[in-house]
Amino acid sequence: MQLPSVVLLWQDPISSSVSSLTLFTLVALCLATFARRVRKGYHAFLALGPGGTPSTPAGYLRICVLRIFTLRNPLTPPSIPSYIQPQSGILKDLPRRAGSRPEVVGIAPQRQMTDRGSKVIYSALTATIKDLSLRHPDSLFLGTSRFEKHSTGLFSLPRCQSHLTCNGEICHSHPCDGSMHLTLHPADVKTIIEKGWGERHPLARESWWWRFRFVPPTFVLIYSPRTMEEVRCVTRIIYAASWWISGIDLRKSDPNGVLPISQGQDEPKQSSSVRKDQVRSSCSTELNATQVSGPAASDMSRFPVEEHDMTQNAILRLNTA
């Protein structure tokens, strides 16, 4: 009977130790690099300030996952489905924004990092938003933004909503950078992109199931206005967002507003006393929370409007421009 042969394998203990040390070093370097990138990304996320996502490690992890689904190019306009009527928007004659596009970073929050407007300009913009809600209490109201959760938003009353967004939210502004988010007609999104006023939100995908979970496909960031003339243009964009969400063209009912009554025609001149009353109303009157129905109401005290004298003069120049 033949016994099976036994093969003995011998391994050099020195080479084995070197291989283990090399592997350990590579793994340690990879982990250190990964930890450094995570730490850097997390601090960059916190630096954007409060937004719709909690400023916590769990919130940052959520953003890391969502980054997989972001748009490849936020400057690509959305498609216009055939069932949308009308097929055209109301911003065709919007002028081109001067200068190059600012740097925009983040997902939630999404923030403008360069080329921001001054505090006075931002105060004029927020006072205009508040005045808009006060002049149209039958269709608009102010409340805590359902997208941002840390700023005040402009909403359409439920009975006036033509297209669904998060609780009928039309827009909200960002005190930290002066920009704002709003939802527009697809054709108006194309216009504001082509003329340099904004870009689509990274999560504004067009899949039907996606829009019910995150943001509408026509959700856009509007860059911070830098001059009073740009405040006028951004206000026109807010009117377009209100028209898209509520189905009501407020331009026709605002003969004394900051927008033209009709295309190519300036608004009627107002007396000095009328303009002062409007400015006093928009800058000094606080919105009573009991008059607001809808999501967690808040007033415009979240907007930095401390410099009332400077803001009043700015809005007077806006209305008389």
C-alpha positions in Angstrom: 0.0 0.0 0.0 1.4 3.3 -1.1 1.1 6.2 1.4 0.2 9.7 0.0 3.0 12.0 -0.3 3.1 15.0 2.0 4.2 18.4 0.6 5.5 20.8 3.1 5.2 24.5 2.2 7.7 26.8 3.9 7.2 30.6 3.9 9.9 33.1 4.8 8.7 34.9 8.0 10.5 38.1 7.0 8.8 38.5 3.6 5.5 37.7 5.2 5.9 40.5 7.8 6.9 43.0 5.1 3.8 42.1 3.0 1.5 42.6 6.1 3.1 45.9 6.9 2.7 47.2 3.4 -0.9 46.2 3.3 -1.6 47.8 6.7 0.2 51.0 5.6 -1.9 51.2 2.4 -5.2 50.7 4.3 -4.2 53.3 6.9 -3.4 55.8 4.2 -6.7 55.2 2.4 -8.6 55.6 5.6 -6.8 58.7 6.6 -7.4 60.3 3.2 -11.1 59.3 3.3 -11.5 60.7 6.8 -9.8 63.9 5.8 -12.1 64.4 2.8 -15.2 63.6 4.9 -14.1 66.1 7.5 -13.4 68.8 4.9 -16.8 68.1 3.2 -18.6 68.1 6.5 -17.2 71.5 7.5 -17.9 72.9 4.1 -21.5 71.7 4.5 -21.8 73.4 7.9 -20.3 76.6 6.5 -23.3 77.0 4.2 -25.5 77.7 7.2 -28.9 76.3 8.1 -31.2 75.0 5.4 -33.7 72.3 4.6 -31.2 69.6 5.7 -30.2 69.4 9.4 -26.7 70.6 10.1 -25.7 67.2 11.6 -23.6 64.3 10.6 -26.8 62.5 9.6 -27.8 65.4 7.5 -24.4 65.5 5.8 -24.7 61.7 5.1 -28.0 62.4 3.4 -26.5 65.0 1.2 -23.7 62.6 0.2 -26.3 60.1 -0.9 -28.4 62.7 -2.8 -25.3 63.9 -4.6 -25.5 60.7 -6.6 -28.8 61.9 -8.1 -28.0 65.6 -8.8 -28.4 67.1 -12.3 -25.3 66.9 -14.5 -25.8 70.4 -15.7 -28.1 72.8 -13.8 -27.9 75.2 -16.7 -29.8 72.8 -19.0 -33.5 74.0 -19.1 -36.3 71.5 -18.4 -38.5 70.1 -21.0 -42.0 71.5 -21.6 -44.6 68.7 -21.5 -47.3 68.9 -24.1 -50.1 68.9 -21.4 -48.9 72.2 -19.9 -51.0 75.1 -21.0 -50.0 77.7 -21.9 -46.7 76.5 -23.5 -45.0 79.9 -23.0 -44.2 81.8 -19.9 -44.4 85.5 -19.0 -40.7 86.5 -18.8 -39.9 86.7 -22.5 -38.9 90.3 -22.3 -36.8 89.9 -19.2 -33.5 91.8 -19.7 -30.1 90.0 -19.5 -28.3 90.1 -16.2 -25.0 92.0 -16.3 -21.8 90.3 -15.6 -20.8 86.6 -15.3 -22.6 84.0 -13.2 -21.7 83.8 -9.5 -20.3 80.7 -7.9 -23.0 78.5 -6.5 -22.3 75.5 -4.2 -24.3 73.0 -2.1 -27.5 71.0 -2.5 -29.5 71.5 0.6 -28.7 74.2 1.4 -27.7 75.7 -1.9 -25.9 79.0 -1.6 -24.4 81.7 -3.7 -20.8 82.3 -2.7 -19.7 85.3 -4.8 -21.1 88.5 -6.3 -23.7 89.1 -3.6 -25.8 92.2 -3.2 -25.6 94.6 -0.2 -27.8 94.4 2.9 -29.8 97.4 1.8 -30.6 95.8 -1.6 -31.7 92.6 0.2 -33.8 94.6 2.6 -35.5 96.2 -0.4 -36.2 92.8 -1.9 -37.7 91.3 1.3 -39.8 94.4 1.9 -41.2 94.0 -1.6 -42.1 90.4 -0.9 -43.8 91.4 2.3 -45.7 94.2 0.6 -46.8 91.8 -2.1 -48.5 89.6 0.5 -50.1 92.6 2.2 -51.5 93.9 -1.1 -52.9 90.4 -2.0 -54.3 88.9 1.2 -57.0 87.1 -0.8 -54.4 84.9 -2.6 -51.0 85.2 -0.9 -49.6 84.9 2.6 -46.3 84.7 4.4 -45.2 81.6 6.4 -42.2 79.6 7.3 -40.6 78.1 4.2 -41.4 74.4 3.8 -38.3 73.9 1.6 -35.8 75.9 3.6 -37.4 75.7 7.1 -35.2 78.6 8.4 -36.6 81.5 6.4 -39.8 83.2 5.5 -41.6 82.1 2.3 -44.4 83.5 0.2 -47.3 81.1 -0.3 -50.4 80.8 -2.4 -53.7 80.1 -0.6 -54.9 76.5 -1.2 -58.0 77.6 -3.2 -55.8 79.6 -5.6 -53.1 76.9 -6.3 -52.8 76.0 -10.0 -49.7 73.9 -9.8 -48.6 71.9 -6.7 -45.5 72.7 -4.8 -44.7 72.1 -1.1 -47.8 73.6 0.5 -48.2 76.1 -2.3 -44.8 77.8 -1.6 -44.0 80.4 -4.3 -40.6 81.5 -3.1 -38.3 82.1 -0.2 -35.2 84.2 0.2 -31.8 83.5 1.9 -30.6 86.2 4.3 -27.1 84.8 4.3 -26.4 85.5 0.6 -29.4 87.4 -0.8 -30.4 84.7 -3.3 -33.8 83.0 -3.4 -35.5 79.8 -4.5 -38.8 79.7 -6.4 -40.7 77.6 -8.9 -41.5 78.8 -12.4 -43.1 77.7 -15.7 -40.6 75.6 -17.6 -40.4 78.2 -20.4 -39.6 80.9 -17.8 -36.9 78.6 -16.3 -35.3 78.5 -19.8 -35.5 82.3 -20.0 -33.9 83.0 -16.6 -31.1 80.5 -17.4 -30.4 81.9 -20.9 -30.4 85.5 -19.5 -28.2 84.8 -16.6 -30.6 85.3 -13.7 -30.3 81.9 -12.1 -30.0 78.1 -12.5 -31.9 74.9 -11.7 -31.6 73.3 -8.3 -29.4 70.3 -8.3 -32.2 68.0 -7.3 -34.8 69.4 -9.8 -35.1 66.2 -11.7 -38.0 65.6 -14.1 -39.0 62.1 -13.0 -42.6 62.0 -11.9 -41.9 60.0 -8.7 -38.9 62.3 -7.8 -40.9 65.5 -7.8 -43.2 64.2 -5.1 -40.3 63.3 -2.8 -37.9 66.3 -3.2 -38.4 69.5 -5.3 -40.3 70.4 -8.5 -38.5 70.0 -11.8 -38.7 73.8 -12.3 -37.3 74.7 -8.9 -34.6 77.3 -9.4 -32.1 79.5 -7.6 -32.3 83.2 -8.5 -29.0 85.0 -8.0 -28.8 87.8 -5.4 -29.8 91.2 -6.9 -27.0 93.8 -6.7 -28.7 97.0 -7.7 -32.2 98.5 -7.5 -32.8 97.8 -11.1 -32.0 94.1 -10.5 -34.5 94.1 -7.6 -37.1 95.2 -10.2 -36.1 92.3 -12.4 -36.1 89.8 -9.6 -39.5 91.1 -8.5 -40.8 90.3 -12.0 -39.5 86.8 -11.6 -41.4 86.5 -8.3 -44.6 87.6 -10.1 -43.9 84.9 -12.7 -43.6 82.3 -9.9 -46.8 83.5 -8.3 -48.6 83.3 -11.7 -47.3 79.7 -12.2 -48.3 78.5 -8.7 -51.5 80.3 -8.2 -52.7 80.8 -11.8 -53.3 84.5 -11.1 -51.4 87.2 -13.0 -50.9 89.8 -10.3 -49.5 92.3 -12.7 -52.9 93.1 -13.9 -54.1 94.0 -10.4 -51.1 96.0 -9.3 -51.3 99.4 -11.0 -49.3 100.9 -8.2 -46.7 98.2 -7.9 -43.1 98.1 -9.0 -43.9 96.2 -12.2 -45.2 97.5 -15.5 -48.9 97.1 -16.1 -48.3 95.8 -19.5 -45.4 94.9 -21.7 -43.2 97.9 -22.5 -45.3 100.4 -20.5 -44.2 101.9 -17.2 -46.5 102.1 -14.2 -48.4 105.3 -13.5 -46.5 107.9 -11.5 -47.5 108.1 -7.8 -47.6 111.0 -5.5 -44.8 111.3 -2.9 -47.3 110.7 0.0 -48.7 107.5 -1.6 -45.2 106.1 -2.1 -44.3 106.9 1.5 -47.4 105.2 2.8 -46.5 102.1 0.8 -42.9 102.1 2.0 -44.1 102.6 5.6 -46.5 99.7 5.1 -43.9 97.3 3.7 -41.1 98.2 6.1 -42.9 98.8 9.4 -46.2 96.8 9.6 -45.7 93.4 11.2 -47.7 90.5 9.8 -50.0 89.1 12.6 -49.6 85.4 12.8 -53.3 85.0 13.6 -54.1 86.4 10.1 -52.1 83.7 8.4 -53.5 80.3 7.6 -51.2 77.5 6.5 -47.8 76.2 7.4 -46.1 77.5 10.6 -46.6 81.2 10.1 -43.9 83.7 10.8 -43.4 87.3 10.2 -40.8 89.2 8.2 -38.7 89.9 11.3 -36.5 87.1 10.0 -35.4 89.4 7.2 -32.7 91.9 8.1 -34.6 95.1 7.7 -33.1 97.0 10.5 -31.8 99.9 8.3 -35.3 101.3 7.7 -34.3 104.7 6.6 -31.9 103.4 4.0 -34.3 100.8 2.9 -37.1 103.3 2.5 -35.0 105.5 0.3 -34.0 102.5 -1.7 -37.6 101.4 -2.3 -38.6 104.9 -3.2 -35.9 104.9 -5.9 -37.2 101.5 -7.0 -40.8 102.7 -7.4 -39.8 105.9 -9.2 -37.2 104.3 -11.5 
